[in-house]
Amino acid sequence: MTKNFVKDLIDAATAPYRSAGRFAWHFARGKLGGDPVFVGLLEHGLIPDRARVLDIGCGQGLLASWLLTAKKMYNAGNWPAHWPAAPAPESIHGIELMPRDVERAQRALGDAAMFTVGDMCKVAFGKADTVVILDVLHYVGIEAQNDVLRRVRDALAPAGTLVLRVGDASGGLPFRFSVWVDHVVTFVRGHRNSRLHCRPLSDWHATLCALGFEVSILPMNKGTPFANILLIARLGENTTMQVD
């Protein structure tokens, strides 16, 4: 049943992108259908209810469409019994460097979410309860990464959560394959800066702990050959490392 439900959720979450053009729709289908992080966010209940969600590096707004569609399906009674309830975000704000991606997001979702063209290293984050950063920080240098993480911490409400997906630079062949795919995808999307600034998992963990986060680690490469790791970083608690 879950497999059929996920297919229906993908169909519904990608449908708005038909109005944003063929590329937008096909990209949405490929990303939501092939990336396990979207199902993982719902299956593990990583987005709390009534949260102000900030999506840094939001692309064409797929996370917003995913969360909004999930809540509609949950309210309609179509939801896996073993999953936690779908969250109803108080607001969703996406920040994206590429204006064309923001255009696609706005055309697809209208005013259901807010999207801003901006550089994560410069744009104001405002206040949030949950910040999501998926596969974005490695496009800037280590010092800039640390500054973004510090500003995220300052933007989070007490007991707020950062959901951060990174590639583990100590992950061997799967990591090298991830980097190659990353170059291809970013080129297709219009990015021309090919230099990546990657770090081993231990470095990511130590950096977040030094900022006052308690960090849980959730592998997020199910069904893929990548070295992707999801870091769940929460404020206001002890910073001990655990592996889920």
N, C-alpha and C positions, 0 to 999 in steps of 0.2 A: 504493500500500500504506500509506503513512504516514497518509493521510487516513482510511482505514478503521481503522487502529490507534488514531488519536486518538479517533475516535468510540467505539471499544470501551473505551478508557481513561476517557473521560467517563462512559460508561454504568456502568462498574464503580466509579468514584470517587464518583458521586452516589447509587448504590444505598443506601448506609447511611443516607442522609437521609430515606428513606421512613419510617423509624421515628421521625423527629423532627418529622413533620407535613408537610402539603401545601406550606405556604409554604417550609419549609426545603428540600424537594426541588426545587421549581420555581426557587428562588433559586440553588441549587447548579447546576442544569442551565443556567440562563441565564449565570451567571458563568463557569463552567468552559468552556462552549461558546462564549462570546463574547469572552473576554478572552485575548489572545495571550500574556500573561506566563507562564501556567502551562506551556504548551508550550515557551516560550522558556527557562524555567528548566532543563528537561530537555534540550532540543536543544543548548543551549550549555554544559551541564555546570556550572551555577553553584552547585549544592549539592554539596559534596564528600562522599565516602563517610565513614561513621562520625562524622559531625559532630553536635555538640549544636546543634540548630537552635532559635533563638528567633524566634517570629513575633509581632511587635508590631502590634497592631490586627488580630488574627487573624479577627475576625468569627465565623462559625460553624465555623471550623476547616477550611476548604476546602484550604488548602495541606497540612495534615497528611494529609487523606484522599488528596490527589493523590499525595504522595510515597510513602505507604504502599502505595497501589494500584499505582503504577509499579513498585515493587520486586517486588511479587508477580507482575506480568506479566513482568518481566524474568527472574525466576527460573523462570517457566514456559516460557521460550524465545520469548515473544511480544514482540519489540522491534525497532524499526527498525535496520537494520544500520549506518546512517551516524550514529547517535546514540551518544554516550558511554554507558557502563553506567549504569543507574539507581542512585542513591545509596541506601545503607541507613543512615538516620540512627541515631545512638546514642540520641538522645532528641529529642522535639519538644515544646516548651513554647509555648503560645499565650497571649498577654495581650490581653484585650478589655474595653473600657469597658462594653459593654451586657450586662447579666446574661442577657437572653433569648437572645442569640447564643451565650453560653457554655453555656446549657442545651441548645440545639440541638446544639452540638458534642459535648457529653458524651453526649447521647442517641444520637447517630449513631455515635460512635467509641469510647465507653466508656473503658477505661483504655489504649487504644493510644497515646494522647498525653495530655499534661497541659494543662489549660486553667485560667486564673486570671482572675477578674474584677478589673480594676484600671485605674487611670489611668496611662498611660505616663509622665506627668510626675512621678509619685510612687512607683509600685510598684518594688520591687527587681528588677533584671534577672538577677541571678545571674551565672553564667559560661556562655559560649557560644563555639562555633567559627564559626558563621554566624548572622547576624541578618538577618531579612527584614522590611522595612517597605514596604508597598505602599499608596500613596495615602492616607496617614494624617497625616503631619506638618503639612499645611497647615490642619488643624483647630485648631491652637494658634498662639499668637503667635510671632514670630521669635525672641525671647529664649528662649522655652520650647523651640522647635525645636532651637536650638543646645545647650541643656542636655541634651535627650534624646540628641542625637548625641554629646555629650561622654561621657555615661554609657554609651552603646553602645560607644564606643571603649574605655572602662575595663573593660567586661564581656567584651570579646573576648579570646580567647587570642592569643598571639603568632602573627602571620601569619593572623589571623582575617579574615573578610570580612563586610562589610555590603552587602546587596543592597537598594537603595533606589529605589523608583519615585516620581517626582514629575511634576507638570505644569510645563511650561516657560512661565512667565508672559510670555516674549517671543515666544511661538508664534503670535500673531495670532488669526485666526478659529478655528482648531482648538482653541486654548486656551480661548477664550470659550465654545465649544460644550462643552468638557470641564467647565467650571465649571457650566454650566446642568444638564448631566446629573448632575453630582455633587450638586447641590442636590436634584434629584428622588429620586435613589437614597437619599441619607441621610434624607430625609423619610420615605420608605417604610419604612426600617429603624428609625425611631423617634427619630432625632436631630432636635432642634429648633434647634440653634445654626447659623444660616445664614452666619455670617461666616467667610470663608476668608482665609488668610494665605499668599499665593502668592509665588514668587520666580522670577526668570529663571534659566536654566540656569547662566549664568556665576557667579551668586551661590552656588548650591548647590555648584558645583565648588570655588570658592574657600574656602568654609566647611569642606568635607571635607579639602581639602589642608592648611588651617591646623591641623587636628586630627591630622595625620600620616598621612593616607591617601594611597595612590596610586589614582587614579580613572580608570576606563575608562567610556566612554559607549556605551550600546547602545539605539538607538531601539526602543520597545516599543509601537508603535501600528499594527502590520501589520493591514490589513483593517478598521481603525477610523478615524473622522474626528478622533481626539483628538491632543493634543500631549503624549503621555506618553513619558517618557524613563526608562530604567533606568540607574542609576549603580552600578557595581561598584567598591566602595571596599575596598581591601586594606591591611592594616597591614604595616609592616616593610620597605617598599621605597620607592624614590624617588617623589616626587609630581609626575609629569609628565602633562600632559593628552593623551589620545589618543581618537580616535573610531574605533570598530569599524565 
